[in-house]
């Protein structure tokens, strides 16, 4: 009969000892802060990364062509859509300059937009890699891009391949790589297939006068085409009036050449 009395004494013991229960709870309370301390660290690292990442992105310079301070809206093709492409894409501008021979200037500078519409985009690699017959057909489809679409299509492809081989397909590298001066840019332009001395000087003047590309000594390198307020070439065409004035100058120059 005494055997069951021991559990009673045992029950009294635990009732007097609340401490073990509290001590058992304390470790739980002490363990909980550990993950809480670890959690803020991850957000801190992430926040630091996100806070710093915009800084280098903002400091990253835009591509040379995008960074150019346009002095005015181009008006070479005398067509808003074509001129917008010329202002946005240096390849279009270079192609237009190549096409500018034996046809009206506006027709020449509309050519790149025509090609872009027919191919879906003006891509230097697609043009360079296109089968010759296929690209000639694109250039010859009425309205053709030139009076001689077959030969000019071949010249455009030759130019595209040259740009890929020597300038990684980026036209702006012609006047930005290694920070060249005007004389060096002129030399590079004269090396381009289809660009002689006169065409190279006119294009250099166009870059300086209308697109803010002003390497050191560019006016001197462009010669007479770099003169301020002149009306000698496409570099000076900013509207319909100036286009008419350039044409009058060319007529006068041809007349003088015949007489001389």
C-alpha positions in Angstrom: 0.0 0.0 0.0 3.0 2.4 0.5 4.3 1.8 -3.0 1.8 4.2 -4.6 2.6 7.0 -2.1 5.9 7.6 -3.8 4.4 9.0 -7.0 2.7 11.6 -4.8 6.0 12.8 -3.5 7.3 12.7 -7.0 4.4 14.9 -8.2 5.2 17.5 -5.5 8.8 17.7 -6.7 8.0 18.9 -10.2 5.5 21.3 -9.0 8.1 23.1 -6.9 10.6 23.1 -9.9 9.3 25.5 -12.5 12.9 26.4 -13.4 13.6 23.5 -15.7 10.6 24.4 -17.8 11.8 28.0 -18.1 15.3 26.9 -18.8 14.0 24.6 -21.5 12.2 27.5 -23.1 15.2 29.9 -22.9 17.3 28.0 -25.5 14.3 28.2 -27.8 14.2 32.0 -27.3 18.0 32.3 -27.8 18.0 30.2 -30.9 15.3 32.2 -32.6 17.4 35.4 -33.0 20.0 33.6 -34.9 18.0 33.2 -38.1 16.6 36.7 -37.6 20.2 38.0 -37.5 21.0 36.1 -40.6 18.0 37.3 -42.5 18.8 41.0 -42.5 22.2 40.3 -43.9 20.9 38.9 -47.2 18.6 41.8 -47.9 21.5 44.2 -47.0 23.8 42.5 -49.6 21.0 42.5 -52.2 20.1 46.1 -51.5 23.7 47.1 -51.8 24.0 45.4 -55.1 20.8 46.9 -56.4 21.8 50.3 -55.1 25.2 50.2 -56.8 24.3 48.6 -60.1 22.5 51.6 -61.5 25.5 53.8 -61.0 27.8 52.0 -63.4 24.9 51.6 -65.9 24.3 55.3 -65.8 28.0 56.0 -66.2 28.2 53.6 -69.2 28.6 55.8 -72.3 26.0 55.4 -75.0 27.2 54.3 -78.4 29.0 57.0 -80.3 26.1 57.6 -82.7 23.5 57.7 -80.0 25.6 60.2 -78.1 26.0 62.6 -80.9 24.5 66.0 -80.4 22.3 66.5 -83.4 22.4 70.1 -84.5 19.3 69.8 -86.6 16.9 67.4 -88.2 18.4 65.8 -91.3 16.7 66.8 -94.5 18.7 65.0 -97.2 16.1 62.7 -98.6 13.4 65.4 -98.3 11.2 62.7 -96.9 10.6 62.5 -93.1 10.8 58.7 -92.8 13.9 58.4 -94.9 15.6 61.2 -93.1 14.7 59.8 -89.7 16.5 56.6 -90.7 19.5 58.6 -91.9 19.7 60.4 -88.6 19.3 57.2 -86.5 21.5 54.8 -88.4 25.1 55.7 -89.6 25.0 52.7 -92.0 22.0 54.3 -93.8 23.8 57.6 -94.0 27.0 56.0 -95.4 24.9 54.0 -97.9 23.1 57.1 -99.0 26.4 58.9 -99.5 27.6 56.0 -101.7 24.5 56.1 -103.8 24.8 59.8 -104.3 26.1 59.8 -107.8 24.5 60.2 -111.2 21.0 60.6 -109.6 19.3 63.4 -107.6 20.5 63.6 -104.1 17.1 63.0 -102.6 16.8 59.8 -104.6 20.1 58.6 -103.3 19.4 59.2 -99.7 16.0 57.5 -99.9 17.7 54.3 -101.0 18.6 53.0 -97.6 15.0 53.3 -96.4 13.8 51.4 -99.5 16.3 48.6 -98.7 15.3 48.5 -95.1 11.6 48.2 -96.0 12.3 45.4 -98.4 14.6 43.4 -96.1 12.8 44.2 -92.9 15.8 46.1 -91.5 19.1 47.6 -92.6 21.5 45.1 -91.3 25.2 45.2 -92.4 25.6 41.4 -91.9 22.5 40.4 -93.8 23.5 42.7 -96.7 27.1 41.4 -96.7 26.0 37.7 -96.6 23.1 37.9 -99.0 23.5 36.1 -102.3 24.5 38.7 -104.9 21.5 37.9 -107.2 19.1 38.2 -104.3 20.4 41.6 -103.2 20.5 42.9 -106.8 16.8 41.9 -107.1 16.0 43.8 -103.9 17.8 46.9 -105.2 16.3 46.6 -108.7 12.7 46.1 -107.7 10.6 49.1 -108.9 11.2 51.8 -107.8 14.9 50.9 -108.0 17.3 52.4 -105.5 19.4 53.9 -108.3 19.7 54.5 -112.0 22.1 51.5 -112.1 20.7 49.3 -109.3 22.7 46.2 -110.2 26.2 47.8 -110.0 25.3 49.9 -107.0 23.9 46.9 -105.1 27.2 45.1 -105.6 29.1 48.2 -104.4 26.9 48.3 -101.3 27.6 44.7 -100.5 31.3 45.3 -101.0 31.2 48.2 -98.6 29.2 46.2 -96.0 31.9 43.4 -96.1 34.7 46.0 -95.7 33.0 47.5 -92.7 32.6 44.0 -91.1 36.2 43.1 -91.8 37.8 46.4 -90.7 35.4 48.0 -88.3 33.4 45.1 -86.8 30.4 46.1 -88.8 30.0 49.4 -86.8 30.2 52.4 -89.1 30.8 54.8 -86.3 34.1 53.1 -85.6 35.4 54.8 -88.7 35.5 58.2 -86.9 35.6 57.1 -83.2 38.1 54.2 -82.9 41.3 55.4 -81.2 40.1 59.0 -81.1 41.3 60.0 -84.6 41.8 63.5 -85.8 40.1 64.9 -88.9 43.0 64.0 -91.1 42.9 60.4 -90.0 39.1 60.2 -90.4 39.5 61.5 -93.9 42.1 58.8 -94.6 39.8 56.1 -93.3 36.9 57.4 -95.4 38.9 57.4 -98.5 39.8 53.7 -97.9 36.1 52.7 -98.0 35.1 51.0 -101.2 33.3 53.5 -103.5 34.6 56.6 -101.7 37.0 58.8 -103.5 38.7 62.0 -102.2 35.8 64.3 -102.9 33.1 62.0 -101.5 35.2 61.4 -98.4 35.6 65.1 -97.8 31.9 65.8 -98.3 30.9 63.0 -95.9 33.4 64.3 -93.3 31.9 67.8 -93.7 28.4 66.3 -93.3 29.4 64.6 -90.1 30.9 67.8 -88.7 28.2 70.2 -89.8 25.1 68.3 -89.1 25.8 65.4 -86.8 28.3 66.9 -84.3 31.1 64.6 -85.2 34.0 67.0 -84.9 37.4 65.4 -84.7 40.3 67.8 -84.3 41.0 69.6 -87.6 37.9 68.3 -89.4 37.2 71.5 -91.2 40.7 71.7 -92.6 40.6 68.0 -93.6 37.3 68.5 -95.4 38.7 71.4 -97.4 36.2 73.8 -99.0 33.4 71.5 -98.0 34.0 72.3 -94.4 33.6 76.0 -94.8 30.9 77.7 -92.7 27.7 78.8 -94.4 28.8 77.4 -97.7 26.4 75.8 -100.2 28.7 73.4 -102.0 27.4 69.9 -101.2 25.0 67.6 -99.4 26.8 68.6 -96.2 25.1 72.0 -96.5 21.5 70.8 -97.2 19.3 71.5 -94.3 16.0 72.2 -96.0 14.4 72.7 -99.5 15.9 76.2 -99.8 19.4 75.1 -99.1 19.0 72.2 -101.5 18.1 74.6 -104.2 21.1 76.8 -103.4 23.5 73.8 -103.5 22.1 72.9 -106.9 22.6 76.4 -108.2 26.2 76.4 -106.9 26.9 73.1 -108.7 25.4 74.4 -112.0 27.6 77.5 -111.8 30.6 75.4 -111.0 30.0 73.2 -114.0 29.4 76.2 -116.3 32.7 77.7 -115.1 34.5 74.5 -115.7 33.3 74.3 -119.2 34.3 77.8 -120.0 37.7 77.4 -118.4 
